[in-house]
Every structure is written in C-alpha cells, then in structure tokens.
Amino acid sequence: MDIILRAGYSLLLLSIFFSGDEISVSATVFTLQNSCSYTVWPGTLSGNNGNVLGDGGFSLPPGGSVNFPATPGWSGRFWARTGCTFDEFGNGRCVTGDCGSTLTCAGGGAPPVSLAEFTIAGGITGTSDKDFYDVSLVDGYNVGIGIKPAGGAGDCQYAGCVADLNVNCPPELRVVDGNGAVVACRSACDAFKEARFCCTEDHGKPETCGPTDFSVIFKAACPSAYSYAYDDASSTFTCSGSDYLITFCPTNGV
C-alpha cells in the first residue's frame, strides 16, 4: 500500500519550519493498516515529549487505515490491542495490549504485546540523519506486525513478524481467553521472571545474556524481530527520509 497525503489534508499534518526567508516542510508520516480479520485498537506512546499520535489510542476496523505525521526527532511505539470493550466515555479494557483500561493510552501496552518501535532522525538534539526502527517481541506477542519503509534512502529493509506465534506458542507461555483460545504468547521473562530470560542482574549485558530455548522459538518464526533484549544485530534497521507503513496481521511482508 502506498502512503499518500492528500492535498489540503497534508497542510494540516506536516510540520513547517522557518529558516530566514526559506520555508522547509518536514514530517515522517506513519500509516497504520489493519489487515486482521477483526477490529484492533492501536495504542501509541510517544517519548521525549513528542507529539501524541492518534490521541494515544483508537479503533481500527478490518481493512481500515489511518495516517499520522511525526515531527523530526520523534520517538515512540505502536501496538495493537485486541478484544477491547469501551463505553461511551472511552473506559473499558482489552484482552491483550491493555493500557490503563482507557481508549486513549497514557502509557505502554501490558505484556504480552508485539511492538513497532521508532526513533526518527532530526530534532534540536538530533545527531543522526537516520531513522532507527524495529519490531520487538521482547514483551511477548499478541498479533503479527510489520514495518515497511516508503520513499526513503539507505538500507531501508522490511522489519516484522508475519508468522502467527499464537499457533505454536509453548504451553507455559500461552495466554487464553474465556473460550480457551490462545490470544497471546508471553515472553519467558514475563512468564518466569528469571534474570537469564530478562537480561538483568548477572545477565545484564550482551556478553552474559544470549538466546534461550524460548527466544529461539520466537526468532525462528520471526527472523527480523527482536526475540530478546540484546538481539540487536539482526533486528535493528535504519532508513533516511522515509515514511512508514505499519501493518497489523501482515502477509508476505505487506
């Protein structure tokens, strides 16, 4: 899917910066696409006092998509909540990815949850001309998620988890709903709270925290996603001047 800002609407979305008599327009546009067969409720979390995208959370029906601009230097994450029920005031809860029992998230999604994470180039303190992005399963998995750069320069690769990890989730990591269906797969850290799985204490650095039997299962299913905290080499990607398509329940890297 191409990421397109419609004429007129783009004037409301793009950040405009003035330098002397020159005017430059710069924004990274995120498009969130729901390719699942069911409604998801995306959550967004901004860091570094960045602009809050989508009021922090909203509903996205099957086949739906929405665009958001982010100013240079923006960092944050996106995730999908599932099985949500909200009242007219936006109060409620989600079976997975809940963020404080409210439609508009003020914090991150509760594990287990699949994450799309970004640090966009630029900003007042920015020193890099590259965006950094990844898909992380360090907090577990609830739905497939993919990141596809568009229009950028550099080593702009697809990142994501296309496989349905809920199908092959080890029994001790499964999260089931009231009907006994597997709706999420916990990380070993979340399930067992042990330093060797969480990369903490004596295992708090790359030299002492490596893959485990559980993270290997995640990595085999989703090679380009983070499977544990220090899984950087094959899981962090860069691109310059790109927009990004974030797809929930992607198929074949789309």
C-alpha contacts under 8 A as a table, 3 or more apart, distances in Angstrom:
res1	aa1	res2	aa2	distance
1	M	245	L	7.79
1	M	254	V	7.67
2	D	150	A	7.58
3	I	29	V	7.94
3	I	31	T	6.68
3	I	150	A	7.26
3	I	243	D	7.32
3	I	244	Y	7.71
3	I	245	L	7.10
5	L	9	Y	6.89
5	L	10	S	5.38
5	L	67	N	7.99
6	R	9	Y	5.55
6	R	10	S	5.87
7	A	10	S	5.75
7	A	11	L	7.42
8	G	11	L	5.33
8	G	12	L	7.18
9	Y	12	L	5.42
9	Y	13	L	6.60
10	S	13	L	4.99
10	S	14	L	5.91
11	L	14	L	5.80
13	L	68	F	7.37
13	L	69	P	5.84
14	L	25	V	6.67
14	L	26	S	6.49
14	L	27	A	5.48
14	L	69	P	6.28
15	S	25	V	6.09
15	S	26	S	5.77
15	S	27	A	5.75
15	S	69	P	7.93
15	S	70	A	7.96
15	S	71	T	6.21
16	I	23	I	7.19
16	I	24	S	6.20
16	I	25	V	4.75
16	I	26	S	6.50
17	F	23	I	6.10
17	F	24	S	5.49
17	F	25	V	6.22
17	F	26	S	7.58
18	F	21	D	7.27
18	F	22	E	6.09
18	F	23	I	4.81
18	F	24	S	6.43
19	S	22	E	5.25
19	S	23	I	6.26
19	S	24	S	7.74
20	G	23	I	7.98
26	S	71	T	7.29
26	S	72	P	7.32
27	A	69	P	5.84
27	A	70	A	5.63
27	A	71	T	5.22
27	A	72	P	6.41
28	T	69	P	5.52
28	T	70	A	5.18
28	T	71	T	6.58
28	T	72	P	7.26
28	T	120	I	7.74
28	T	241	G	7.47
28	T	242	S	6.65
28	T	243	D	5.29
28	T	244	Y	7.71
29	V	67	N	6.60
29	V	68	F	5.55
29	V	69	P	4.30
29	V	70	A	6.22
29	V	243	D	4.94
29	V	244	Y	6.42
30	F	67	N	5.65
30	F	68	F	5.17
30	F	69	P	6.15
30	F	70	A	7.51
30	F	243	D	6.06
30	F	244	Y	4.96
30	F	245	L	5.99
30	F	246	I	7.13
31	T	65	S	6.69
31	T	66	V	5.57
31	T	67	N	4.40
31	T	68	F	6.41
31	T	244	Y	6.24
31	T	245	L	4.80
31	T	246	I	6.01
32	L	65	S	5.37
32	L	66	V	5.43
32	L	67	N	6.49
32	L	245	L	6.11
32	L	246	I	4.87
32	L	247	T	5.95
32	L	248	F	7.80
33	Q	63	G	6.96
33	Q	64	G	5.98
33	Q	65	S	4.31
33	Q	66	V	6.84
33	Q	245	L	7.21
33	Q	246	I	6.13
33	Q	247	T	4.73
33	Q	248	F	6.29
34	N	39	T	7.69
34	N	40	V	7.23
34	N	60	L	6.58
34	N	61	P	6.77
34	N	62	P	5.50
34	N	63	G	5.31
34	N	64	G	5.50
34	N	65	S	6.27
34	N	247	T	5.97
34	N	248	F	5.08
34	N	249	C	7.02
35	S	62	P	6.06
35	S	63	G	5.47
35	S	64	G	7.76
35	S	247	T	6.60
35	S	248	F	5.66
35	S	249	C	5.30
35	S	250	P	6.18
36	C	39	T	7.21
36	C	40	V	7.81
36	C	62	P	5.78
36	C	63	G	7.42
36	C	248	F	6.29
36	C	249	C	5.00
36	C	250	P	7.78
37	S	62	P	5.53
37	S	63	G	7.99
38	Y	61	P	6.69
38	Y	62	P	5.36
39	T	59	S	7.10
39	T	60	L	5.78
39	T	61	P	4.32
39	T	62	P	5.39
39	T	82	T	7.43
40	V	59	S	6.18
40	V	60	L	5.48
40	V	61	P	6.49
40	V	62	P	7.77
40	V	80	A	5.83
40	V	81	R	5.64
40	V	82	T	5.30
40	V	83	G	7.65
40	V	84	C	7.91
41	W	57	G	6.69
41	W	58	F	5.42
41	W	59	S	4.37
41	W	60	L	5.77
41	W	80	A	5.66
41	W	81	R	4.83
41	W	82	T	6.40
41	W	84	C	7.22
41	W	103	L	7.95
42	P	57	G	5.56
42	P	58	F	5.91
42	P	59	S	6.62
42	P	60	L	7.04
42	P	78	F	6.81
42	P	79	W	5.51
42	P	80	A	4.31
42	P	81	R	5.74
43	G	56	G	5.70
43	G	57	G	4.37
43	G	58	F	7.01
43	G	78	F	5.70
43	G	79	W	5.33
43	G	80	A	6.13
43	G	81	R	6.87
43	G	99	C	7.77
43	G	104	T	7.51
43	G	105	C	6.21
43	G	108	G	7.73
43	G	109	G	7.19
44	T	52	V	7.47
44	T	53	L	6.34
44	T	54	G	7.16
44	T	55	D	7.90
44	T	56	G	4.72
44	T	57	G	5.91
44	T	76	G	7.35
44	T	77	R	5.84
44	T	78	F	4.71
44	T	79	W	6.78
44	T	105	C	6.96
44	T	108	G	7.67
45	L	52	V	7.03
45	L	53	L	7.73
45	L	56	G	6.28
45	L	76	G	5.34
45	L	77	R	5.37
45	L	78	F	6.66
45	L	105	C	7.45
45	L	106	A	7.35
45	L	107	G	6.36
45	L	108	G	6.21
46	S	49	N	6.78
46	S	50	G	5.50
46	S	51	N	6.69
46	S	52	V	5.81
46	S	53	L	7.56
46	S	74	W	7.35
46	S	75	S	5.93
46	S	76	G	4.28
46	S	77	R	6.74
47	G	50	G	5.67
47	G	74	W	7.16
47	G	75	S	5.29
47	G	76	G	5.27
48	N	74	W	7.27
48	N	75	S	6.87
50	G	71	T	7.69
50	G	73	G	7.94
50	G	74	W	5.48
50	G	75	S	6.96
51	N	70	A	6.91
51	N	71	T	7.40
51	N	74	W	7.51
52	V	55	D	5.86
52	V	56	G	6.14
53	L	56	G	5.86
53	L	68	F	6.39
53	L	69	P	7.79
53	L	70	A	7.69
54	G	57	G	5.79
54	G	58	F	6.73
54	G	68	F	7.22
55	D	58	F	7.54
55	D	104	T	5.81
55	D	105	C	7.64
56	G	103	L	7.87
56	G	104	T	4.68
56	G	105	C	4.67
56	G	106	A	6.54
57	G	103	L	5.59
57	G	104	T	4.31
57	G	105	C	5.48
58	F	103	L	6.17
58	F	104	T	6.64
60	L	64	G	5.81
60	L	65	S	7.06
61	P	64	G	5.25
70	A	74	W	6.11
71	T	74	W	5.71
71	T	123	G	7.72
72	P	120	I	6.08
72	P	121	A	5.87
72	P	122	G	4.68
72	P	123	G	4.82
73	G	119	T	6.83
73	G	120	I	5.00
73	G	121	A	5.18
73	G	122	G	4.63
73	G	123	G	4.15
73	G	124	I	7.54
73	G	125	T	7.86
73	G	126	G	6.28
74	W	118	F	7.86
74	W	119	T	6.04
74	W	120	I	5.25
74	W	121	A	7.64
74	W	123	G	7.62
75	S	117	E	7.72
75	S	118	F	5.35
75	S	119	T	4.22
75	S	120	I	6.00
76	G	117	E	5.90
76	G	118	F	5.53
76	G	119	T	6.73
77	R	115	L	6.49
77	R	116	A	5.40
77	R	117	E	4.34
77	R	118	F	6.19
78	F	115	L	5.89
78	F	116	A	5.16
78	F	117	E	6.63
79	W	97	G	7.36
79	W	109	G	7.28
79	W	113	V	7.04
79	W	114	S	6.13
79	W	115	L	5.07
79	W	116	A	6.40
80	A	97	G	6.55
80	A	113	V	7.63
80	A	114	S	7.47
80	A	142	N	7.92
80	A	143	V	7.10
80	A	248	F	7.18
81	R	84	C	6.97
81	R	94	C	6.34
81	R	95	V	7.51
81	R	96	T	5.45
81	R	97	G	4.55
81	R	98	D	6.28
81	R	109	G	7.86
82	T	94	C	5.89
82	T	95	V	5.86
82	T	96	T	5.31
82	T	97	G	6.88
83	G	94	C	5.24
83	G	95	V	4.97
83	G	96	T	6.88
84	C	92	G	7.27
84	C	93	R	5.59
84	C	94	C	3.90
84	C	95	V	6.28
85	T	92	G	5.46
85	T	93	R	5.79
85	T	94	C	6.46
86	F	89	F	7.55
86	F	90	G	5.26
86	F	91	N	5.13
86	F	92	G	4.23
86	F	93	R	6.65
86	F	102	T	7.47
86	F	103	L	6.89
87	D	90	G	5.33
87	D	91	N	5.46
87	D	92	G	6.30
88	E	91	N	7.47
90	G	102	T	5.66
90	G	103	L	4.99
90	G	104	T	7.39
91	N	101	S	6.06
91	N	102	T	4.68
91	N	103	L	6.38
92	G	101	S	5.01
92	G	102	T	5.67
92	G	103	L	7.28
93	R	98	D	6.28
93	R	100	G	7.75
93	R	101	S	4.48
93	R	102	T	6.65
94	C	97	G	6.64
94	C	98	D	5.01
94	C	101	S	7.21
95	V	98	D	6.87
95	V	177	D	7.53
96	T	110	A	7.23
96	T	111	P	7.55
96	T	112	P	7.00
96	T	113	V	6.93
96	T	142	N	6.77
96	T	183	V	7.46
96	T	184	A	7.14
97	G	109	G	4.51
97	G	110	A	4.93
97	G	111	P	6.31
97	G	112	P	6.79
97	G	113	V	5.46
97	G	142	N	7.70
98	D	101	S	6.27
98	D	109	G	5.30
98	D	110	A	5.36
99	C	102	T	6.64
99	C	105	C	5.41
99	C	106	A	7.06
99	C	107	G	6.00
99	C	108	G	5.83
99	C	109	G	4.81
99	C	110	A	6.13
100	G	105	C	6.80
100	G	106	A	7.39
100	G	107	G	7.37
102	T	105	C	6.20
105	C	108	G	7.21
109	G	113	V	6.70
110	A	113	V	6.73
111	P	139	D	5.40
111	P	140	G	6.19
111	P	141	Y	7.95
111	P	186	R	7.07
111	P	190	D	7.54
112	P	139	D	5.37
112	P	140	G	4.24
112	P	141	Y	5.39
112	P	142	N	6.26
112	P	184	A	6.35
112	P	185	C	6.32
112	P	186	R	5.01
112	P	187	S	6.89
112	P	190	D	7.87
113	V	137	L	7.25
113	V	139	D	5.80
113	V	140	G	5.21
113	V	141	Y	4.68
113	V	142	N	5.01
113	V	143	V	7.52
113	V	184	A	7.53
114	S	135	V	7.32
114	S	136	S	6.14
114	S	137	L	5.41
114	S	139	D	6.88
114	S	140	G	6.14
114	S	141	Y	4.61
114	S	142	N	5.76
114	S	143	V	6.34
114	S	144	G	7.20
114	S	145	I	6.94
115	L	135	V	5.57
115	L	136	S	5.12
115	L	137	L	6.73
115	L	139	D	7.95
115	L	145	I	7.54
116	A	133	Y	7.42
116	A	134	D	5.95
116	A	135	V	4.59
116	A	136	S	6.46
116	A	145	I	7.30
116	A	146	G	7.57
116	A	147	I	7.25
116	A	246	I	7.68
117	E	133	Y	5.47
117	E	134	D	5.35
117	E	135	V	6.22
117	E	136	S	7.38
118	F	131	D	7.24
118	F	132	F	5.72
118	F	133	Y	4.40
118	F	134	D	6.78
119	T	131	D	5.72
119	T	132	F	5.11
119	T	133	Y	6.39
120	I	130	K	7.11
120	I	131	D	4.44
120	I	132	F	6.43
121	A	126	G	6.31
121	A	127	T	7.75
121	A	128	S	5.84
121	A	129	D	5.18
121	A	130	K	5.20
121	A	131	D	4.92
121	A	132	F	7.86
121	A	240	S	7.61
122	G	125	T	7.32
122	G	126	G	4.52
122	G	127	T	6.93
122	G	128	S	6.76
122	G	129	D	6.47
123	G	126	G	4.91
126	G	129	D	7.93
128	S	131	D	7.91
129	D	240	S	6.29
130	K	238	T	5.99
130	K	239	C	5.45
130	K	240	S	4.68
130	K	241	G	7.63
131	D	238	T	5.35
131	D	239	C	5.22
131	D	240	S	5.74
131	D	241	G	7.73
132	F	236	T	6.91
132	F	237	F	5.71
132	F	238	T	4.65
132	F	239	C	6.85
133	Y	236	T	6.09
133	Y	237	F	5.40
133	Y	238	T	6.35
134	D	147	I	7.72
134	D	159	A	6.28
134	D	160	G	7.49
134	D	225	A	6.79
134	D	226	Y	7.46
134	D	235	S	6.16
134	D	236	T	5.21
134	D	237	F	6.19
135	V	145	I	7.38
135	V	146	G	7.11
135	V	147	I	7.46
135	V	159	A	6.28
135	V	160	G	5.34
135	V	161	C	7.34
135	V	224	S	7.60
135	V	225	A	4.99
135	V	226	Y	6.29
135	V	235	S	7.37
136	S	139	D	7.25
136	S	225	A	5.49
136	S	226	Y	4.54
136	S	227	S	6.83
137	L	140	G	4.75
137	L	141	Y	5.73
137	L	187	S	7.49
137	L	218	F	7.62
137	L	225	A	6.63
137	L	226	Y	5.52
137	L	227	S	5.37
137	L	228	Y	7.25
138	V	187	S	6.38
138	V	226	Y	6.27
138	V	227	S	5.55
138	V	228	Y	5.06
138	V	229	A	6.25
139	D	186	R	7.16
139	D	187	S	5.81
139	D	190	D	7.32
140	G	184	A	7.65
140	G	185	C	5.78
140	G	186	R	4.56
140	G	187	S	4.37
140	G	190	D	7.91
141	Y	144	G	7.70
141	Y	165	L	7.02
141	Y	166	N	7.66
141	Y	184	A	5.68
141	Y	185	C	5.14
141	Y	186	R	6.46
141	Y	187	S	7.63
142	N	165	L	7.98
142	N	166	N	7.26
142	N	183	V	6.36
142	N	184	A	4.27
142	N	185	C	6.33
143	V	164	D	7.13
143	V	184	A	7.51
143	V	248	F	6.83
143	V	249	C	6.24
144	G	160	G	7.63
144	G	161	C	5.31
144	G	162	V	5.31
144	G	163	A	6.47
144	G	164	D	6.29
144	G	248	F	5.75
144	G	249	C	4.49
144	G	250	P	6.34
145	I	160	G	5.62
145	I	161	C	5.46
145	I	162	V	6.54
145	I	246	I	7.02
145	I	247	T	5.55
145	I	248	F	4.58
145	I	249	C	5.67
145	I	250	P	6.12
146	G	158	Y	7.32
146	G	159	A	5.78
146	G	160	G	3.97
146	G	161	C	6.01
146	G	162	V	6.97
146	G	245	L	7.90
146	G	246	I	5.58
146	G	247	T	5.15
146	G	248	F	6.68
146	G	249	C	7.79
146	G	250	P	6.15
146	G	253	G	6.80
146	G	254	V	7.37
147	I	158	Y	5.82
147	I	159	A	5.17
147	I	160	G	5.92
147	I	244	Y	6.53
147	I	245	L	5.71
147	I	246	I	4.72
147	I	247	T	6.62
148	K	157	Q	7.20
148	K	158	Y	4.96
148	K	159	A	6.80
148	K	244	Y	5.63
148	K	245	L	5.04
148	K	246	I	6.53
148	K	253	G	7.68
148	K	254	V	7.35
149	P	152	G	6.67
149	P	156	C	6.14
149	P	157	Q	7.02
149	P	158	Y	6.83
149	P	239	C	7.63
149	P	242	S	5.92
149	P	243	D	5.82
149	P	244	Y	4.57
149	P	245	L	6.38
150	A	242	S	5.51
150	A	243	D	5.17
150	A	244	Y	5.86
150	A	245	L	7.41
151	G	241	G	7.20
151	G	242	S	5.19
151	G	243	D	6.52
152	G	156	C	6.83
152	G	239	C	6.15
152	G	240	S	5.35
152	G	241	G	4.81
152	G	242	S	3.81
152	G	243	D	7.03
153	A	156	C	6.68
153	A	239	C	5.97
153	A	240	S	5.13
153	A	241	G	6.49
153	A	242	S	7.13
154	G	238	T	7.42
154	G	239	C	5.35
154	G	240	S	6.24
155	D	237	F	7.60
155	D	238	T	6.24
155	D	239	C	5.85
156	C	237	F	7.13
156	C	238	T	6.08
156	C	239	C	4.78
156	C	240	S	7.87
157	Q	237	F	6.82
157	Q	238	T	7.80
157	Q	239	C	7.98
158	Y	253	G	6.88
159	A	224	S	5.57
159	A	225	A	6.67
159	A	235	S	7.60
159	A	237	F	7.51
160	G	222	C	6.97
160	G	224	S	5.91
160	G	225	A	5.60
160	G	253	G	7.58
161	C	221	A	7.56
161	C	222	C	4.84
161	C	223	P	7.73
161	C	224	S	7.17
161	C	225	A	6.25
161	C	250	P	7.92
162	V	222	C	6.84
162	V	249	C	6.80
162	V	250	P	5.60
162	V	251	T	5.94
162	V	252	N	6.84
162	V	253	G	6.86
163	A	221	A	5.98
163	A	222	C	6.50
164	D	167	V	5.90
164	D	168	N	7.66
165	L	168	N	5.47
165	L	169	C	5.72
165	L	185	C	6.94
165	L	218	F	7.43
165	L	221	A	7.13
166	N	169	C	5.09
166	N	174	R	7.53
166	N	182	V	5.99
166	N	183	V	6.50
166	N	184	A	5.72
166	N	185	C	5.79
167	V	182	V	7.50
169	C	173	L	6.48
169	C	174	R	6.08
169	C	185	C	5.81
170	P	173	L	5.50
170	P	174	R	6.52
170	P	185	C	7.96
171	P	174	R	5.42
172	E	191	A	7.74
173	L	185	C	5.46
173	L	186	R	4.88
173	L	187	S	6.88
173	L	188	A	7.07
173	L	191	A	6.41
174	R	182	V	6.23
174	R	183	V	7.76
174	R	184	A	6.22
174	R	185	C	4.87
174	R	186	R	6.30
175	V	182	V	5.60
175	V	183	V	5.81
175	V	184	A	5.07
175	V	185	C	5.96
175	V	186	R	7.07
176	V	179	N	7.53
176	V	180	G	5.21
176	V	181	A	5.13
176	V	182	V	4.34
176	V	183	V	5.48
176	V	184	A	7.12
177	D	180	G	5.31
177	D	181	A	5.56
177	D	182	V	6.64
177	D	183	V	6.46
178	G	181	A	7.51
182	V	185	C	7.72
186	R	190	D	6.24
186	R	191	A	6.24
187	S	190	D	5.23
187	S	191	A	6.21
187	S	214	F	7.82
187	S	215	S	7.87
188	A	191	A	4.98
188	A	192	F	5.79
188	A	193	K	7.47
188	A	197	F	5.85
188	A	198	C	7.70
188	A	214	F	6.46
188	A	215	S	7.64
189	C	192	F	5.51
189	C	193	K	4.93
189	C	194	E	6.16
189	C	195	A	7.67
189	C	197	F	4.80
189	C	198	C	4.73
190	D	193	K	5.67
190	D	198	C	7.97
192	F	197	F	7.82
193	K	197	F	7.30
193	K	198	C	6.90
194	E	197	F	5.52
194	E	198	C	6.16
195	A	198	C	4.89
195	A	199	C	5.51
195	A	200	T	4.84
195	A	201	E	6.09
195	A	202	D	7.30
195	A	203	H	6.13
195	A	204	G	7.92
196	R	199	C	5.50
196	R	200	T	6.99
196	R	203	H	5.69
196	R	209	C	6.38
197	F	209	C	7.84
197	F	212	T	7.19
197	F	228	Y	7.86
198	C	203	H	7.88
198	C	228	Y	7.88
198	C	229	A	7.44
199	C	202	D	7.95
199	C	203	H	4.77
199	C	204	G	4.67
199	C	205	K	6.84
199	C	208	T	7.91
199	C	209	C	5.43
199	C	229	A	6.61
200	T	203	H	4.98
200	T	204	G	4.08
200	T	205	K	7.73
201	E	204	G	5.22
202	D	205	K	7.94
202	D	208	T	7.08
203	H	206	P	7.79
203	H	207	E	7.95
203	H	208	T	4.76
203	H	209	C	4.92
204	G	208	T	6.76
204	G	209	C	6.60
205	K	208	T	5.60
205	K	209	C	6.05
205	K	230	Y	7.85
206	P	209	C	5.20
206	P	210	G	6.77
206	P	230	Y	5.80
207	E	210	G	7.38
209	C	230	Y	7.26
210	G	228	Y	7.93
210	G	230	Y	7.22
211	P	214	F	7.92
211	P	215	S	5.75
211	P	216	V	6.23
211	P	228	Y	6.95
212	T	215	S	5.17
212	T	216	V	6.04
213	D	216	V	5.33
213	D	217	I	6.74
214	F	217	I	5.30
214	F	218	F	6.82
215	S	218	F	5.09
215	S	219	K	6.15
215	S	227	S	5.19
215	S	228	Y	6.17
216	V	219	K	4.95
216	V	220	A	6.00
216	V	227	S	7.33
217	I	220	A	5.29
217	I	221	A	6.42
218	F	221	A	5.32
218	F	222	C	6.05
218	F	223	P	7.92
218	F	227	S	5.72
219	K	222	C	5.03
219	K	223	P	4.90
219	K	224	S	7.65
219	K	225	A	7.00
219	K	226	Y	7.46
219	K	227	S	5.58
220	A	223	P	5.75
222	C	225	A	5.64
223	P	234	S	7.57
223	P	235	S	7.86
224	S	234	S	6.02
224	S	235	S	5.08
225	A	234	S	7.69
225	A	235	S	5.17
226	Y	229	A	7.18
226	Y	231	D	5.51
226	Y	232	D	7.07
226	Y	234	S	7.91
226	Y	235	S	5.33
227	S	231	D	6.27
228	Y	231	D	5.51
229	A	232	D	7.80
231	D	234	S	6.78
231	D	235	S	6.37
232	D	235	S	5.13
232	D	236	T	5.63
233	A	236	T	6.65
239	C	242	S	6.51
247	T	250	P	5.55
247	T	254	V	7.13
250	P	253	G	6.19
250	P	254	V	5.40
251	T	254	V	5.52
